[in-house]
């Protein structure tokens, strides 16, 4: 953990939560939530998507400004970012998710 850059991580966290908050505020204004748990779950998903994006950015050694932007966009996209990543990986790995598993 000596190489871990905590200030950079917190910057990515703030961008992801800010992106997620913008998304949540838009849904609140539209009246899309039935309970407060939807708000909490969307913010947790925004953080998780931002953390995944941060990990990918660190892996590809992107600049700090690009990392912040990507984390913010991933936080705003939330579950859509996770689904996009899943589709990309299954396509990249050659896994066909439409086939039924063989017994």
C-alpha distances in whole Angstrom, upper triangle without the diagonal:
4,5,5,9,10,13,14,13,15,18,17,18,21,22,22,24,26,27,27,29,32,32,33,35,37,38,39,41,43,43,41,39,41,39,36,34,34,32,29,29,29,26,24,25,24,21,20,22,20,16,18,19,16,14,18,18,14,15,19,17,20,20,19,23,23,20,21,24,23,21,24,27,25,25,28,29,27,29,30,27,26,29,30,26,28,31,29,27,31,33,30,30,34,34,37,36,40,41,42,40,42,43
4,6,8,10,13,14,14,16,18,19,19,22,23,24,25,28,29,29,31,33,34,35,37,39,40,41,43,45,45,43,42,44,41,38,36,37,35,32,32,32,29,27,28,27,23,23,24,22,19,20,21,18,16,19,19,15,17,19,17,20,20,19,23,23,20,22,25,25,23,26,28,27,27,30,31,30,31,33,30,29,32,32,29,31,34,32,30,33,35,33,33,36,37,40,39,43,44,45,43,46,47
4,6,9,12,12,12,15,16,16,18,21,22,22,24,26,27,28,30,32,33,34,36,38,38,40,42,43,44,42,41,43,41,38,36,36,34,32,31,31,28,26,26,25,22,22,22,20,17,18,19,15,14,16,15,12,13,16,14,16,16,16,19,20,17,19,22,22,20,23,26,24,25,28,29,28,30,31,27,27,30,29,26,28,31,29,27,31,32,30,30,34,34,38,37,41,42,43,42,44,46
4,6,9,9,8,11,13,13,14,17,18,18,20,22,23,24,26,28,29,30,32,34,35,36,38,40,40,38,37,39,37,34,32,32,30,28,27,27,24,22,23,22,18,18,19,17,14,15,16,12,11,14,14,10,13,15,13,15,15,14,18,18,15,16,20,19,17,20,23,21,21,25,26,25,26,28,24,24,27,27,24,26,29,27,26,29,31,29,29,33,33,36,35,39,41,42,40,43,44
4,6,6,6,9,10,11,12,15,16,17,19,20,21,23,24,26,27,28,30,32,33,34,36,38,39,37,36,38,36,33,32,32,29,27,27,26,23,22,23,21,18,18,19,16,14,16,15,12,12,15,13,10,13,15,13,14,13,11,15,16,13,14,17,17,16,18,21,20,20,23,25,24,26,27,24,24,28,27,24,27,30,28,27,30,32,30,31,34,34,37,37,40,42,43,42,45,47
4,5,5,6,9,10,10,12,14,15,16,18,20,21,22,24,26,26,28,30,31,32,34,36,36,35,34,36,34,30,29,29,27,24,25,24,21,20,21,19,16,17,18,15,13,16,16,12,13,16,15,13,16,18,16,16,15,13,16,17,14,14,17,18,15,17,20,19,19,22,24,23,25,27,24,24,27,27,25,27,30,29,28,31,33,31,32,36,35,38,37,40,42,43,42,45,47
4,5,5,6,9,10,11,12,14,15,16,18,20,21,23,24,25,27,29,30,31,33,35,35,34,33,36,34,30,30,29,27,25,25,24,21,20,21,19,16,18,19,15,14,17,16,13,15,17,15,14,17,19,16,16,14,11,13,15,13,12,16,17,14,16,19,19,18,21,23,23,25,27,24,24,28,28,26,28,31,30,29,33,34,32,34,37,37,39,38,42,44,45,44,47,49
4,5,5,6,9,10,11,12,14,15,17,18,20,21,23,24,26,27,29,30,32,33,34,33,32,35,33,30,29,28,26,24,24,23,20,19,20,17,15,16,16,13,12,14,13,9,12,14,11,10,14,15,13,12,11,8,10,12,9,9,13,13,11,13,16,16,16,19,21,20,23,24,21,22,25,24,22,25,28,26,26,30,31,29,30,34,34,36,36,39,41,43,42,45,47
4,5,5,6,9,10,10,12,14,15,16,18,20,21,22,24,26,27,28,30,32,32,31,30,32,30,27,26,26,23,21,21,20,17,16,17,15,12,13,13,10,9,12,11,8,10,12,11,10,13,15,14,13,13,10,13,13,10,9,13,13,10,12,15,14,14,17,19,18,20,22,19,19,23,22,20,23,26,24,24,27,29,28,29,32,32,34,33,36,39,40,39,42,44
4,5,5,6,9,10,10,12,14,15,16,18,20,20,22,24,25,26,28,30,31,29,28,31,29,25,24,24,21,20,20,19,16,15,17,14,11,13,14,11,10,14,13,10,13,16,14,14,17,19,17,16,15,12,14,15,12,10,13,14,11,12,16,15,14,17,19,18,21,23,20,20,24,24,22,25,28,27,27,30,32,30,32,35,34,36,35,38,41,42,41,44,46
4,5,5,6,9,10,11,12,14,15,17,19,20,21,23,25,25,27,29,30,29,28,31,29,26,26,25,22,21,21,19,16,17,17,14,12,14,14,11,11,14,13,10,13,15,13,13,17,18,16,14,13,9,10,12,9,7,10,12,9,10,14,14,13,15,18,17,21,22,19,20,24,23,22,25,27,26,26,30,31,30,31,35,35,36,35,38,41,42,42,45,47
4,5,5,6,9,10,11,12,14,15,17,18,20,21,23,24,26,27,28,27,26,29,28,25,24,23,20,19,19,17,14,14,14,11,9,11,11,7,8,11,9,7,10,12,10,11,14,15,14,13,12,9,10,10,7,5,8,9,6,7,11,10,10,13,15,14,17,18,15,17,20,20,18,21,24,22,23,26,27,26,28,31,31,33,31,34,37,38,38,42,44
4,5,5,6,8,10,10,12,14,15,16,18,20,21,22,24,26,26,25,24,27,25,22,21,20,17,16,16,15,11,11,12,9,7,9,10,7,7,11,10,9,12,14,13,14,17,18,17,16,16,13,13,14,11,9,11,11,8,8,12,11,9,12,14,13,16,18,15,16,20,20,19,21,24,23,24,27,28,28,29,32,31,33,31,34,37,38,38,41,43
4,5,5,6,9,10,10,12,14,15,16,18,20,20,22,24,25,24,23,26,24,21,21,20,17,16,17,15,12,13,14,11,9,12,12,9,11,14,13,12,15,17,16,16,20,21,20,18,17,13,13,14,12,9,11,12,9,8,12,12,10,12,15,14,18,19,17,18,22,22,21,24,26,26,26,29,31,30,32,35,34,36,34,37,39,41,41,44,46
4,6,5,6,9,10,11,12,14,15,17,19,20,21,23,24,23,23,26,25,22,22,20,17,17,17,15,12,13,14,10,9,12,11,8,10,13,11,10,14,15,14,15,18,19,18,16,15,12,11,11,9,6,7,9,6,5,8,9,7,9,12,13,16,17,15,17,20,19,19,22,24,23,24,27,28,28,30,33,32,34,32,35,38,39,39,43,45
4,5,5,6,9,10,11,12,14,16,17,18,20,21,22,21,20,23,22,20,19,17,15,14,14,12,9,10,10,6,6,9,8,5,8,10,9,9,13,14,13,15,18,18,18,16,16,14,13,13,10,8,9,8,5,4,7,7,4,7,10,9,13,14,12,13,17,17,16,19,21,21,22,25,26,26,27,30,29,31,29,31,34,36,36,39,41
4,5,5,6,9,10,10,12,14,15,16,18,20,20,19,18,21,20,17,16,15,12,11,12,10,7,9,9,6,6,10,10,8,10,13,13,13,16,17,17,18,21,22,22,20,20,17,16,16,14,11,12,12,9,7,10,10,6,8,11,10,13,15,14,15,18,19,19,21,24,24,25,27,29,29,30,33,32,33,31,33,36,37,37,41,43
4,5,5,6,9,10,10,12,14,15,16,19,20,19,19,22,21,18,18,17,13,14,15,12,9,12,12,9,9,13,12,10,13,16,14,14,18,19,18,20,23,23,23,20,20,17,15,16,14,11,11,12,10,7,9,10,7,8,11,12,15,16,15,17,20,20,21,23,25,25,26,29,30,30,32,35,34,35,33,35,38,39,40,44,45
4,5,5,6,9,10,11,13,14,16,17,19,18,18,21,21,18,18,16,13,14,14,11,9,12,11,8,9,12,11,9,13,14,13,14,17,18,17,19,22,22,22,19,19,17,15,15,13,11,10,10,8,5,6,8,5,4,8,9,13,13,12,15,17,17,18,20,22,22,24,26,27,27,29,32,31,32,30,32,35,37,37,41,43
4,5,5,6,9,10,11,12,14,15,16,15,15,18,17,15,15,12,10,10,11,7,6,9,8,5,8,10,9,9,12,14,13,15,18,18,18,21,23,23,24,22,22,19,18,18,16,13,13,12,10,8,8,8,5,4,7,7,10,12,11,13,16,16,17,19,21,22,23,25,27,27,29,31,30,31,28,30,33,35,35,39,41
4,5,5,6,8,10,10,12,14,15,14,14,17,16,14,14,12,9,10,12,9,7,10,11,8,10,13,13,12,15,17,17,18,21,22,21,24,26,27,27,24,24,21,20,20,18,15,15,15,13,10,11,12,8,7,11,10,14,15,15,17,19,20,21,23,25,26,27,29,31,31,33,35,34,34,32,34,37,38,39,42,44
4,5,5,6,9,10,11,13,14,14,14,18,18,16,17,14,11,13,14,11,10,14,13,10,13,16,15,14,17,19,18,19,22,23,22,25,27,27,27,24,24,22,19,19,18,15,14,15,13,10,10,12,9,7,10,11,14,15,15,18,20,20,21,24,25,25,27,29,30,31,33,35,34,34,32,34,37,38,39,43,45
4,6,5,6,9,10,11,12,11,12,16,16,15,15,12,10,12,12,9,9,12,11,9,12,15,13,13,17,18,17,19,22,22,22,25,27,27,27,25,25,23,21,20,19,17,15,15,14,11,10,11,8,6,8,9,11,12,13,15,17,17,19,21,22,23,25,27,28,29,31,32,31,31,29,30,34,35,36,40,42
4,5,5,6,9,10,10,9,9,13,13,11,12,9,7,9,10,7,8,11,11,10,13,15,14,15,18,19,19,21,23,24,24,27,29,29,30,28,28,25,24,23,22,19,18,18,16,13,13,13,10,8,10,10,12,14,15,17,18,20,21,23,24,25,27,29,30,31,33,34,33,33,30,32,35,36,37,41,42
4,5,5,6,9,10,10,10,14,14,12,14,12,9,12,14,11,11,14,15,13,16,18,18,18,21,22,22,23,26,27,27,29,31,32,32,29,29,27,25,24,23,20,19,20,18,15,15,16,13,11,13,13,16,17,18,20,22,23,24,26,27,29,30,32,33,34,36,38,36,36,34,35,38,39,40,44,46
4,5,5,6,9,9,11,14,15,14,16,13,11,14,15,12,13,16,16,14,17,20,18,19,22,23,22,24,27,27,27,30,32,32,32,30,30,27,25,25,24,21,19,20,19,15,15,16,14,11,12,13,15,16,17,20,21,21,24,25,26,27,30,31,32,33,35,37,35,35,32,33,37,38,39,43,45
4,5,5,6,5,7,11,12,12,13,10,9,13,13,10,12,15,15,14,17,19,18,19,22,23,23,25,27,28,28,31,32,33,34,31,31,29,27,27,26,23,22,21,20,17,16,17,14,12,12,13,14,15,17,19,19,21,23,24,25,27,29,30,31,33,35,36,34,33,30,31,35,36,37,41,43
4,5,5,6,6,10,10,10,12,10,8,12,13,11,13,16,16,15,18,21,20,21,24,25,25,27,29,30,30,33,35,35,36,33,33,31,29,29,28,25,24,24,22,19,19,19,16,14,16,15,17,18,20,22,23,24,26,27,28,30,32,33,34,36,38,39,37,37,34,34,38,38,40,44,45
4,5,8,9,12,14,14,16,14,12,16,17,15,16,19,19,18,21,23,23,23,26,28,27,29,32,32,32,35,37,37,37,35,34,32,30,30,29,26,24,25,24,20,20,21,18,16,17,18,19,20,22,24,25,26,28,30,30,32,34,35,36,38,40,41,39,38,36,36,40,41,42,46,48
4,6,9,11,14,14,16,14,13,17,17,15,17,20,19,19,22,24,23,24,27,28,27,30,32,32,33,35,37,37,38,35,36,34,31,31,30,27,25,26,24,21,20,21,19,16,17,17,19,19,21,23,23,25,27,28,29,31,33,34,35,37,38,39,37,36,34,34,37,38,40,44,46
4,6,8,10,12,14,11,11,15,16,14,16,19,19,19,22,24,23,25,28,29,28,31,33,33,34,37,38,39,40,37,37,35,33,33,32,29,28,27,26,23,22,23,20,18,18,18,19,20,22,24,24,26,28,29,30,32,34,34,36,38,39,40,38,37,34,34,37,38,40,43,45
4,7,9,11,12,9,10,13,13,12,15,17,16,17,20,21,21,22,25,26,26,28,31,31,32,34,36,36,37,35,36,34,32,31,30,28,26,26,24,22,21,20,18,16,16,15,16,17,20,21,21,22,25,25,26,29,30,31,32,34,36,36,34,33,30,30,34,34,36,40,41
4,6,7,9,6,7,11,11,10,13,15,15,16,19,20,20,22,24,25,26,28,30,31,32,34,35,36,37,36,36,34,33,32,30,28,27,26,24,22,21,21,18,16,17,15,16,17,20,21,21,23,25,26,27,29,31,31,33,35,36,37,35,34,30,31,34,34,36,39,41
4,7,8,7,9,12,12,13,15,17,17,19,21,22,23,25,27,28,29,31,32,33,35,37,38,39,40,39,39,37,36,35,33,31,30,29,27,25,25,24,21,20,20,18,18,20,23,23,23,26,28,28,29,32,33,33,35,37,38,39,36,35,32,32,35,35,36,39,40
4,5,6,8,9,10,12,14,15,16,18,20,21,22,24,25,27,28,30,31,33,34,36,37,38,40,38,39,36,35,34,32,30,30,29,26,25,25,24,21,20,20,18,18,21,23,23,24,27,28,28,30,32,33,33,36,38,38,39,37,36,33,33,36,36,37,40,41
4,5,5,7,9,10,11,13,14,16,17,19,20,21,23,25,26,27,29,31,32,33,35,36,37,36,36,33,33,32,30,28,28,27,24,23,23,22,19,18,19,17,18,20,22,22,23,26,27,27,30,32,32,33,36,37,38,39,37,36,33,34,37,37,38,41,42
4,5,5,6,8,10,10,12,14,15,16,18,20,21,22,24,25,27,28,30,31,33,34,35,34,35,33,32,31,29,27,27,26,23,22,22,20,17,18,18,15,15,19,20,20,21,24,25,25,27,29,30,30,33,34,35,36,34,34,30,32,34,34,34,38,38
4,5,5,6,9,10,10,12,14,15,16,18,20,21,22,24,26,27,28,30,31,33,34,32,33,31,30,29,27,25,25,24,21,20,20,18,15,15,15,13,13,15,18,17,18,21,22,22,24,27,27,28,30,32,33,34,32,31,28,29,32,32,33,36,37
4,6,5,6,9,10,11,13,14,15,16,18,20,21,22,24,26,27,28,30,32,32,31,31,29,28,27,25,23,22,22,19,17,18,17,13,13,14,12,13,16,17,18,19,21,23,23,25,27,28,29,31,33,34,35,33,33,30,31,34,35,35,39,40
4,6,5,6,9,10,11,12,14,15,17,18,20,21,23,24,26,27,29,30,31,30,30,28,27,27,24,22,23,22,19,17,18,17,13,14,15,12,13,17,18,17,19,22,22,23,25,27,27,29,31,32,33,35,33,33,30,32,34,34,35,38,39
4,5,5,6,8,10,10,12,14,15,16,18,20,21,22,24,26,27,29,30,29,30,27,27,26,23,22,22,21,18,17,17,15,12,13,13,10,10,14,15,14,16,19,19,19,22,24,24,25,28,29,29,31,29,29,26,28,30,30,31,34,35
4,5,5,6,9,10,10,12,14,15,16,18,20,21,22,24,26,27,28,26,27,25,25,23,21,19,19,18,15,14,14,12,9,10,10,7,8,11,12,12,14,17,17,18,20,22,23,24,26,28,29,30,28,28,25,27,30,31,31,35,36
4,5,5,6,9,10,10,12,14,15,16,18,20,21,22,24,26,26,25,25,23,22,22,19,17,17,16,13,12,13,12,8,9,11,8,10,13,13,14,16,18,18,20,22,23,24,26,28,29,30,32,30,31,28,30,33,33,34,37,39
4,5,5,6,9,10,11,12,14,15,17,18,20,21,23,24,25,24,25,23,23,22,19,18,18,17,14,14,15,12,9,11,12,9,10,14,13,13,15,18,17,18,21,22,22,24,27,27,28,30,28,29,26,29,31,32,31,35,36
4,5,5,6,8,10,10,12,14,15,17,18,20,21,23,24,23,24,22,22,21,18,17,17,15,12,13,13,10,8,10,9,6,6,10,10,9,12,14,14,15,17,19,19,21,23,24,25,27,25,25,23,25,28,28,29,32,34
4,5,5,6,9,10,10,12,14,15,16,18,20,21,22,20,21,19,19,18,15,14,14,12,9,9,9,7,4,6,7,5,8,10,9,10,13,14,14,16,18,19,20,22,24,24,25,28,26,27,25,27,30,31,31,35,37
4,5,5,6,9,10,10,12,14,15,16,18,20,20,19,20,18,18,17,14,13,14,12,9,10,11,9,6,9,11,8,10,13,11,11,15,16,15,17,20,20,20,23,25,25,26,28,27,28,26,29,32,32,32,36,37
4,5,5,6,9,10,11,12,14,15,17,19,20,19,21,19,20,18,15,15,15,13,10,12,12,9,8,11,11,8,9,12,10,9,12,14,12,14,17,18,17,20,22,22,23,25,24,25,23,26,28,29,29,32,34
4,5,5,6,9,10,11,12,14,15,17,18,17,19,17,18,16,13,13,13,10,8,9,9,6,6,9,8,6,7,9,7,6,10,11,10,12,14,15,15,17,19,19,21,23,22,23,21,24,27,28,28,32,34
4,5,5,6,9,10,10,12,14,15,16,15,16,14,14,13,10,9,10,8,5,7,8,5,5,9,9,8,11,12,9,10,13,13,12,15,17,17,17,20,22,21,23,26,25,26,25,28,30,32,32,35,37
4,5,5,6,9,10,10,12,14,15,15,16,14,16,14,11,11,13,10,7,10,12,9,9,12,13,11,13,14,11,11,15,15,13,15,18,17,17,20,22,21,22,25,24,26,25,28,30,32,31,34,36
4,5,5,6,9,10,11,12,14,14,16,15,17,14,11,12,13,10,8,12,12,9,10,13,12,11,12,13,9,8,12,12,9,12,15,14,13,16,18,17,18,21,21,23,21,25,27,28,28,31,33
4,5,5,6,9,10,11,12,11,13,13,13,11,8,9,10,7,6,9,9,7,9,12,11,11,12,13,9,9,13,12,9,13,15,14,14,17,18,17,19,22,22,24,23,26,28,30,30,33,36
4,5,5,6,9,10,10,10,11,10,12,10,6,8,10,8,6,10,11,9,11,14,14,13,15,16,13,13,16,15,13,16,19,17,17,20,22,20,21,25,25,27,26,29,32,33,33,36,38
4,5,5,6,9,10,10,13,13,15,13,9,12,14,11,10,13,14,12,13,17,16,15,17,17,14,13,16,16,13,15,18,16,15,18,20,18,19,23,23,25,25,28,30,32,31,34,36
4,5,5,6,8,9,12,13,14,12,9,12,13,10,10,14,13,11,14,17,16,15,16,16,12,12,15,14,10,13,15,13,13,16,17,15,17,20,21,23,23,26,28,30,30,33,35
4,5,5,6,5,8,9,11,8,6,9,10,8,9,12,13,12,14,17,16,17,18,18,14,15,18,16,13,16,18,16,16,20,20,18,20,23,24,26,26,29,32,34,33,36,39
4,5,5,6,9,9,12,11,8,11,13,11,11,15,16,15,16,19,20,19,21,21,17,17,20,19,16,19,21,18,18,21,22,20,21,25,26,28,28,32,34,35,35,37,39
4,5,8,11,13,15,13,11,14,16,13,14,17,18,16,18,21,21,20,21,21,17,17,20,18,15,17,19,16,15,19,20,17,18,22,23,26,26,30,31,33,32,35,37
4,6,9,12,14,11,10,14,15,12,14,17,17,16,19,21,21,21,22,21,18,18,20,18,15,18,19,16,16,19,19,17,18,22,23,26,27,30,32,34,33,36,39
4,7,9,12,10,9,13,14,13,14,17,18,17,20,22,22,22,24,24,20,20,23,21,18,21,23,20,19,23,23,20,22,26,27,30,30,34,35,38,37,40,42
4,7,8,6,6,10,11,10,12,14,15,15,18,20,20,21,23,22,18,20,22,20,18,21,22,19,20,23,23,21,23,26,28,30,30,33,36,38,38,41,43
4,6,5,6,9,10,11,12,14,16,16,18,20,21,22,25,24,20,22,25,22,21,24,25,23,23,27,27,25,27,30,31,34,34,37,39,41,41,44,47
4,5,5,6,9,10,10,12,14,15,16,18,20,21,24,23,20,22,25,23,21,25,26,24,24,28,28,26,29,32,33,35,35,38,40,42,42,45,47
4,5,5,6,9,10,11,12,14,15,17,18,20,23,22,19,21,24,22,21,25,26,24,25,29,29,27,29,32,33,35,35,37,40,42,43,46,48
4,5,5,6,8,10,11,12,14,15,16,18,21,20,16,19,21,19,18,21,22,20,21,25,25,23,26,29,30,32,31,34,37,39,39,42,45
4,6,5,6,9,10,10,12,14,15,16,19,18,15,17,20,18,16,20,21,19,20,24,24,22,25,28,28,30,30,33,35,37,37,41,43
4,6,5,6,9,10,10,12,14,15,18,18,15,17,20,19,18,21,23,21,22,26,26,25,28,30,31,32,32,34,37,39,39,43,45
4,5,5,6,9,10,11,12,14,17,16,14,16,19,17,17,20,22,20,22,25,25,24,27,29,30,31,30,33,36,38,38,42,44
4,5,5,6,8,10,10,12,15,14,10,13,16,14,13,17,18,16,18,21,21,21,23,26,26,27,27,29,32,34,35,38,41
4,5,5,6,9,10,10,13,13,10,12,15,14,13,17,19,18,19,22,23,22,24,27,27,28,27,30,33,34,35,38,40
4,5,5,6,9,10,13,13,11,14,16,15,16,19,20,20,21,24,25,25,27,29,29,30,29,31,34,36,36,40,42
4,5,5,6,8,12,11,9,12,14,13,13,17,18,17,19,22,22,22,25,27,27,27,26,28,31,33,34,38,40
4,5,5,6,9,8,6,8,11,10,10,13,15,15,16,19,20,20,22,24,24,25,23,26,29,30,31,35,37
4,5,5,9,10,8,10,13,13,13,16,18,18,19,22,23,23,25,27,26,27,25,28,31,32,33,36,38
4,6,9,9,9,11,13,13,15,17,18,19,21,23,24,24,27,28,28,28,26,28,31,33,34,37,40
4,6,5,5,8,10,10,11,14,15,15,18,19,20,21,23,25,24,24,22,24,27,29,30,34,36
4,5,5,7,9,10,11,13,15,16,17,19,20,21,23,25,23,24,21,23,27,28,29,32,34
4,5,5,6,9,10,11,12,14,15,16,18,20,21,22,21,21,18,20,23,24,25,29,31
4,5,5,6,9,10,11,12,14,15,16,18,20,21,20,19,17,19,22,24,25,29,31
4,5,5,6,9,10,10,12,14,15,16,18,20,19,20,18,20,23,25,26,29,32
4,5,5,6,9,10,11,12,14,15,16,18,17,18,15,18,21,22,23,26,29
4,5,5,6,9,10,11,12,14,15,16,15,15,13,15,18,20,20,24,27
4,5,5,6,9,10,11,12,14,15,15,15,14,16,19,21,22,26,28
4,5,5,6,9,10,10,12,14,13,15,14,17,19,21,22,25,28
4,5,5,6,8,10,10,12,11,12,10,13,16,18,18,21,24
4,6,5,6,8,10,10,10,10,9,11,14,17,18,21,24
4,6,5,6,9,10,10,11,12,14,17,20,20,23,26
4,5,5,6,8,8,11,11,14,16,18,18,21,24
4,5,5,6,5,7,7,11,12,15,15,18,21
4,6,5,6,7,9,11,13,16,17,19,23
4,6,8,10,12,15,16,19,19,21,25
4,6,9,11,14,15,17,17,19,22
4,6,9,12,12,15,15,16,20
4,6,9,9,12,11,14,17
4,5,6,9,10,13,16
4,6,8,9,12,16
4,7,9,12,16
4,6,9,12
4,6,9
4,6
4
